Amino acid sequence: MQKINLKNLSLQEIEGLVESLGEKPYRARQIYEWVFQKDVSDIGEMTNLSLNLREQLNKPAYISRLSIANKRTSSDGTSKYLFLLEDGNSIESVLIPDEDRLTLCISTQVGCKLGCAFCLTGKSGFVRNLSQSEIIEQILSVQREIRPPLSSLLTKEGNGVVGDITNIVLMGMGEPLDNYENIIKSIKTMISPNGLKIPARRITLSTSGLIPEIKKLAKENLKINLAISLNASDNETRDKIMPVNKKYPIEELLEALKEYPLPPNRRITFEYVIIKGLNDSIEDAKRLSNILKNIKCKINLIPFNSFEGSDYETPDYKNVEEFQNFLISRHYTAIIRKSKGADICAACGQLRSKRLEG
Ligand code: SF4
């Protein structure tokens, strides 16, 4: 019989497992906390369960861990982690330190189906969805690496402790809403008081604009932040760089966003990758300011980070600043996002699934 990975289960599913073993339902909460909050890797360590229950649980269940196959740190302090999955595929996460926060950008799929023209992940094609355990493990293993347990702190010197991860962005490899069930389950585990206890306002899901899933997400009432990878102000340009636009054009996407229930004081973030000669003119900025008029939002401007084999070029910084100034003159919050970790290829849309060599 194939064993069940406890890290793939919701609290309700663990309740079902516990009941099938003839135990009281409250035991499920204890197990869930051991797995996601106390981050144990061995059922034997669940010391508030009876020895008998631990033995019983050990037969059908186990707890997985991801191994960090490689870590590279950029000159700006950004670290890119490469994880090797059980089936030989690999995924990447990026840890971005900032003044008052430590943000982890996690992957949601191996590859991506959506094929955005400016994105390295899109160019590698789609392999498969990630499970809850693979999504959550990116957070737990990076956290483990930056803040080792007390016992190892006492024995090692200079191990680079930098504090706790404060923010999560689902913006790495993959389209989160194309892996809907596992993403919702994982976010519930992230925000659960018995799970990772991450405040919902510190979690941001970024999507290319899958309208039916955005409408479904609105009904989940998770109170997380929503970011939209927009990148163009008209359908003709967006069609060129984001094939998803042919199915869900800008005007329909914006209509759906107008109905998205935002918690008080929250805004939708629009990501706009600025590409030289394609979407970087003042005309583009003007159109953008017009189409976003009735949406509570802020705009992140991301100068495209050109890569080998890319058809597009990095914009002139002067144009990016003029673009920003125009939006500000129209009373938008528009921020130029420096591509953190550019030198290790960890900037937006530049994570790539690859098998490890050797
Ligand atoms: S930008 Fe996002 S949605 Fe588009 S191909 Fe890349 S990973 Fe997929």
Residues whose N, C-alpha, C, O or C-beta is under 5 A from the ligand:
A	BS01	SF4	C112 L114 G115 C116 C119 T121 G122 G172 M173 G174 E175 S208 G349
